Amino acid sequence: MSGFDNLNSGFYQTSYSIDEQSQQSYDYGGSGGPYSKQYAGCDYSQQGRFVPPDMMQPQQTYTGQIYQPTQAYPPTTPQPFYGDSFEEEPPLLEELGINFDHIWQKTLTVLHPLRAADGSIMNETDLAGPVVFCLAFGATLLLAGKIQFGYVYGISAIGCLGMFCLLNLMSMTGVSFGCVASVLGYCLLPMILLSSFAVVFSLQGMVGILLTATIIGWCSFSASKIFISALAMDGQQLLVAYPCALLYGVFALISVF
């Protein structure tokens, strides 16, 4: 016995007691049966407790398909900027500000001095026609042996700037530089006829002087008519026609000499 006492004294001393095993019972059936396990201070048999209906979460029925989850928000269709199809998009020339109908109406207004001008159309900033007419005027001068493209564009720019300042001082509504350049460029069309005559005939005689004076009056009258129609300058056509005649007179001198 003394050997066993010495052996027991060599073991690690713990506070575990065999009496604590009596506090544990095993019941695994959930209701105190032989398969139920209860620990001291804990009770896991809570399956039969009552839960109020307002605290229960309603179960939602799944209405989707496999591998295709339902969407919480309906998809929105993006709205196109110009329309539903390519047919509803505006033409490219219209986006660039080129309207052949308005160009034709402005050309007819210049060619027919007694025709009434439409102020809404004439007040547009359309430079497609004036650029074409300036190129045509320079081309006819080139056919006559005069390379004057630099003078044509330089005089046009100075003349447009001068008329822009003058019309803003005379009119109550004001005018843009693009509108002035558009009107003066369209009214250059009769001057192209004069330079075309200069290719075949000499304009330094009496007939040439009369024809040149007629063309200058034609251009200045058409330009002043359009300006007073677009800017509502009633009774001031002669005041506007005088500086226009000075500008087109310079172009006439280039054509004659």
C-alpha positions, 0 to 999 in steps of 0.5 A: 500500500505504501507503493500505491501511495507513492504512485498516487503522489506522483500524479498531477493533482486536479480539482476534478471530483467523481461526484460532478458526473452526477450533475450530467444526464444524457437524453437524446430524445428531446423530451427527457428520453434516453437520447437527451443530454442536459448540462448543468445550467443549460437546457436545450429542449426548447422545441415546443415553445410558443412563438407569436405570429407577428414575430414570425417572418413570412416565407416568400415563394420563389418564382424564378427559374434555375440559374436565372435569378429574379430581378428586384427592379425592372430593367430600363430601356436607354432612350436614344438621343436622336430617335428610335432608329437611324431613319429619324436622325437628322441629315449630316448637311443639316447638322453642319448647318447647310440647307440647300433650300435656304441657299437657293432662296437667298440666291434668288433674292440676290438675282431678283433685286425687286423680290421681297427678302425673308428676314428669318432666312436672311438672318441665318449664319450660312457661309457655305454659299459665300465661300463658293461665290468667293472661290468662283469670283477668284476662278473667273479672275484667274481665267482672265489672267489675274491671280487675286485670291489674296486680295479677294479674301483680304478685302472681304474680311475688311469689308465684313468687319467694317459693315459689322461695326456700322450695322451694330451702330445703326440697328437697334437689335444688333447683328452677328459677324457671321450674318454680315459675312453671309449677306455680303458673300451672297450679294457677290454673285452679280460680281461673278457675272462681271468678272466672267464678261471680263474674260471675253470682253474688255471692260475699260471702254464706255460699255464696260464702265456702264456695265460695271456701274450697273453691277455695283448698284445691283450688288449694293441694292440687294445687300441693303435690301437684305440688311434692312429686312433682317434687322428691321431698319425701315427707311435706312436702305440708302444709308446701308447701300452706300458703304456696300457700294464702296465695298463692291466698287473695290471688287469691280476695280479688281475685275476691270483692271 
